[in-house]
Amino acid sequence: MAAISREVLATRPASARGRAASRTQGDKGLRRALAVVRDISDAGAHTPDPERIIAIALDKILEVTGFRRGGIYLLHVLTQELTLEAALGLSNQQVQAVRLIRVGEGITGQTAATGHSALISCGDDDLWAGLLAAEHQHDCAVLCIPLTWGHRVEGVLNVINEPGRPFAEWHVDFLSHVGEQIGTAIYGAHELKTTLARNQQLATISHINKAISASLDIDEVYRIVTGQLGGLIPFDRVSLILWEGEGGAGFRVTEIPRPFFTRTGLLDGPSVLQEALRHPSPQMVRNHAESPFVEHRHLLAHGFASSLRLPLLSGSRVLGFLYFISREPNAYSQRHLETSEPISEQVAIAVQNAQLFQAVKQNVAEIARLKDFNENIIEGVEEGIIIENLAGRVIFVNRRLEEMTGHSRQELLGEPSAHIISPRYADKVAEESRKGMQGVKSRYEAVLLCDHQREIPVLVSTSPLIEGGKCHGALSVLTDISELKGAEQELAAAHDRLAQANQQLSLLLRRTVDAQEEERRRVATDIHDELLQSIIGALYQAQIAQQRLEDGDPAAVQSITTARDILDFVTRETRRLIFDLRPLSLDEMGLVPALRKYLSDYEDTWHIHGRLRVGGTVRRLPITRETVVFRVVQESLNNVRKHAETDSVRISLHFGREQLVVTVRDAGRGFDVHEIRGAPGHNLGLIGMRERVQSIGGQVNIQSSPGVGTRITFRVPLEPEAV
């Protein structure tokens, strides 16, 4: 498609009188066009409704140009679709035929994509050309004008001329200018609509914030939110679902007029709320009939077709969700999500405040109970406890510390706490004690020095004793970590043994792969040197016999011909088997030529188009690594053939300085990676790929989604190039 030109229109009159008449007509049209522009500008300045603007514009455009048929599309940026919002002179059937066009589809879609005007003739690749063909109006055309604001395309104007009356220059000038005005007016209407909606949203949010910030009751917060949101978010029912307990062990549901969700409805089967608790994020479900979750089926059974879920977060902690449900499908859009997110943040704050208020009341009661904490409780704990004064002298130890050190309380009281710490840790203990006296909590490891020079590794937790805003000393809790240290040593030893075992396993796997490839190379060489040469010789002899018998018995000639065809088939099959066993081109020419050869045979055999792209500085690799790369690509292409249900596949190789990156990508039906990994016996090919690449120190990444396609990327380390 090209931008429209004056020559395409072919409207210049042959005579001077004709040209003068055309100019007069154009001048009249342009004067009337100015009035249209003013009408469009006035409409755009006073209405937030783009549909009203284009309806006015289309009527005025057809009135000025004298044409009777046309339509205006609006561009939806998110879906990249053009929707016919205004049409004149078209039947309902015709409107339905051209109602929806994707950007880039046909000449109309290309006008939206490029921002250039275009002319559609009968027979062109466009839905509007189909209208002309259906009416046998081969002498008519459709003029496509982009509706622009600056460099931004807001829609497309299509006008059909009359039989015998082609488009004139002033039509193009007028419609191009009007297209800019319509685009500007549509943009202004969107901005005005957004501003009005935003002002209403801010006013509602402000009112909700003021109301809920004054309440510490969750039920009251729910009533305020549901009473105010009706004008912003469509819903037939809304729930406030709060998790109670760690990990959502329990929950409560607040809903008016009656609770809809039940414990059974939420927790039986795969639940969208359980998934949301693990991965909290806003979610729109446009149609519950297309959802696999039991909760959505439960909602659909009760007549609710779509839903909007908003997480209530405190940092990374999930407090719960606001859950809107509607009986209408596709009730929610990105705009509703953006509108409701600030409200969900305020609701989360209100819920957190209410929960904190309840927690404060509980803490007050707990503090009253903790006032009874006394020395008898301290004596019962399993950790050693030391209390020091500001001078660093011990003023209290419990019975457990006496048992740990082997020293009596009388021996320890009045002494510096460092007296029972190994000299190796004296400086560390002195530093942490000073921090404790300055009101700083600390946690560190040390070694407790006991009687008979015994040593016990301990974890020391020191907290300042503050009363009336002043520090009066420090309390240290000493935990015996002897068993933990022993376990750490055993774990380190086990880790070393495991690393050695992994190294041995990797070496064994590499040797196994090398042995397999060596055997394949040997078999391939034998077939090539012996079997194939013999078959070729037989084929040559059959050709000679055919020439000698051509003047003799025709049946003999036919037999020899058949024998030659059979030998020719055997030759092709033998070569294919040799390539499958061990592509000799891999040894002779390297990885890239071998892949090109295999991809060519793959395309001829399976009719799946393959494209190979190579980047970086191509170089030969050690034969083991080239073999692994070739086999993994081969297995990937086999998976595409068996499962992808596609007619094309793309392969890319990039030779970097330190690694080779290989990607095999298709746009087939894809699959759920987590589901395949968890299905025994269904992922052996993927496991084989991973093990091959890992055997040479590489990594494999598999990305796939149902309906999207599959992308397999593996990285192979390379040895540095010689300088």
MOLIN-V589801 format. One line per field, one symbol per residue. psi: psi as a letter, one per 40 degrees, with the letter a starting at -180 (. if undefined). burial: I if it has 9 or more other ideal C-beta (glycine too) atoms within 8 Angstrom, else O. A space follows every 50 residues. Layout:
psi = ???
burial = ???
//
This chain:
psi = hiiiiddddfehididddddddddddddddddddddddddddddeehehd dddddddddddddddeiehiihihhhddefihhhdhiieiiddddddedh hihehaddddddddeiiihhiheigiddddddddefgeeiihhhhihihb ehheahhhhhiihegihidddddddddddddddddddddddddddddddd ddddddddddddeeiehdddddddddddededhhidihihhhhhihffdi iihhiheihdiiddddehihhdddddddghiihhhdhddeieiddddddd deehdiihhhihigbehhdaihhhiiehifeiiddddddddddddddddd dddddddddddddddddddedehadddddeieiihhhiadeeihehiidd dddddeiiddddheiidedehhddeddddddddddddeehiihiiahhha iffihhhihhhhhihhhfeiheaihhhhhhfddddddddddddddddddd dddddddddddddddddddddddddddddcdddddddddddddddddded ebhddddddddddddddddddddddddddddhhddddddadddddddddd dddddefhhhhhhhiahhiiiiddddddddddddddddddddddfieiih hhhhhadeihhhhhhifaeaihdddddehheefdddddddddddefeaih hhhiihedaihhhihhiiiiih.
burial = OOOIOOOOIOIOIOOOOIIOIIOOIIIOIIOIIOIIIOIIIOIIOOIOOI IIIIIIIIIIIIOIIOIOIIIIIIIIOOOOIIIIIIIIOIOOOIIOIIOO IIIOOIIIIIIIIIIIIIIIOIOIOIIIIIIIIOOOOOOIIIIIIIIIIO OOIIIIIIIIIOOOOOIIIIIIIIIIIIIIIIIIIIIIIIOIIOOIIOOI IOOIIOIIIOIIIOIOOIOOIIIIIIOIIOOIIOIOIIIIIIIOOOOIOO IOIIIOOOOOIOOOIIOOOOIIIIIIIOOOOIOIIIIIOOIOIIIIIIII OOOIIIIIIIIIIOOOOIIIIIIIIIOOOOIIOOOIIOIIIOIIOIIIII IIIIIOIOOOOOOOOOOOOOOOOOOOOIIOIOIIIIIIIOOIIIOIIIOI IIOIIIIOOOOIIOIOIIOIIIOOIIOIIIOIIOIIIOOOOIOOOIIIII OOOOIIIIIIIIIIIIOOOOIOIIIIIIIIIOOOIOOOOOOOOOOOOOOO OOOOOIOOIIOOIIOOIOOIIOIIIIIIOOIIIOIIOIIOOIIOIIOOIO OOOOOIIOOIIOIIOOIIOIIOOIIIIIIOIIIIIIOOOIIIIIIIIIIO IIIOOOOIOIOIOIOOOOOOIOIIIIIIIIIIIIIIIIIIIOIIOIOIII IIIIIIOOOIIIIIIIOIIIIOIOOIOOOOOOIOIIOIIIIIIIIIOIOI OIIIOOOOIIIIIIIIIIOOOOO
//
